[in-house]
Amino acid sequence: MKDIEKIKMIYEGKAKKVWSTDNPDFVIMDYKDDATAFNGVKKGTIVGKGVVNNTMSDLMFTMLEKNGIKTHFVKKLSDRETLCRRVSIVPLEVIVRNITAGSMAKRLKIEEGIVLPRPVQELSWKDDEKGDPLINDYYALALELSTEKELAEIHGAAGEVNRLMKPFFDGLGITLVDFKLEFGKTADGVLLLADEISPDTCRFWDKETGKKLDKDRFRRDLGDVEDAYAEILSRVESGIEG
Ligand code: UDP
């Protein structure tokens, strides 16, 4: 493929910029060090986060692609930039949980750290102004956020991603607690896994020490944030090489 040129910034989110290119079917993701939590109320910087999240997402998407998951990933361009298929994002955040934590523990008034006998899938309406409210399949269909066929595909793919990622991280000495996925549709209607897979979007607990190696260190002011991001990336890199 000939080199693709960045044209203009078409979107700036909390953690990434998206650039159009000279090919309408492709965009460039550009990962920032900016960190936000609690729907943008807490703001900060995690030095090097953009590099970690870009590198890690590319490794994860490559692993998933090898195992039959269709993703938007095309090619890593630099430390912070990745070429991706252009998609329109389905306005749903799909959360998969293996262990209770975060908003689930809070909402249900149960402890964090309970191993669920089977994974849970949750949907949120991806809308910052509304605070990404929790919904379910009936809402997603009634609000026309997605079709029945897409939802079935999304739940199937999210379950499969969990079945692939859980043992992958377990082999690195890490418990995959929960994670968030986003899906998008190409111009010709193909559903692809999109966005990122990183310590910003997953909860990772060290199996031996229980240490959190993810964005909860930032959300909860636990310190050692940069080190934790570097640590998870280095384990993923060793897992992919090994
Ligand atoms: N998550 C995310 N973006 C969001 C909300 C959640 O990436 O806007 C991820 C979060 O990092 C965690 C999982 O989804 O790995 C479940 O998050 P939860 O619902 O517990 O929300 P939180 O406690 O982060 O408010």
Boltz pocket constraint, residues with backbone or C-beta under 6 A from the ligand:
constraints:
  - pocket:
      binder: B
      contacts: [[A, 93], [A, 95], [A, 96], [A, 101], [A, 102], [A, 103], [A, 104], [A, 132], [A, 178], [A, 179], [A, 180], [A, 199], [A, 200], [A, 201], [A, 202], [A, 203], [A, 215]]
      max_distance: 6.0
